[in-house]
Amino acid sequence: MGEARDGVKVKRVVFVTVGTTCFDALVKVADSQEVKDELYRRGYTDLLIQMGRGSYLPTKSTGDDGSLAVDYFTFSSSIADHLRSASLVISHAGSGSIFETLQLGKPLIVVVNEDLMDNHQSELAEELAERKHLYCARPLTIHQTIASMDLNSLVPYSPGDATPVAKLINRFLGFPEES
């Protein structure tokens, strides 16, 4: 799959990241044949999984057999290059991963870790999904989310201007207003 440009197959990478956590449920479902087949059907060529502290090891594949190429690693000093080269990002619900991906303008599926207690991350993911900046899924719904997603319907995220809030706080604290 992947469109050929000048006879060369274009790589379309799906990057999965769990950050520094253990989120085997996400890694396992990303590595499931059902999800890999759906990604391949949608024109993606490569799946790169950052598995963090997890113990589940995905099945590596070169993709030479006409399927999705799969690779994985545990940690990297920076995932910025992986995010930049991705055509689609599937991420845990950590705010750093979410905003770094959105600021790069990459399509994003955020997967909420339902095993976390007091999961404030799900509130952030659900709010941003409601605003159509990303898709929000659970491990059991990733396949359906991928199958039904329309990346053209996503609204680019632009960070808000914090100046009015900063001025209000400065005024409250009694600092002189800047002119």
Salt bridges, closest charged atoms under 4 A:
ASP31 OD1 - LYS36 NZ 3.19
GLU34 OE2 - HIS143 ND1 3.66
GLU38 OE1 - ARG41 NH2 2.87
GLU38 OE1 - HIS143 NE2 3.81
ASP46 OD2 - LYS11 NZ 3.92
ASP71 OD1 - LYS60 NZ 3.13
ASP81 OD1 - ARG84 NH2 2.84
GLU114 OE2 - ARG138 NE 3.37
GLU126 OE2 - ARG138 NH2 2.67
GLU127 OE2 - ARG131 NE 2.72
GLU177 OE2 - ARG171 NE 3.07
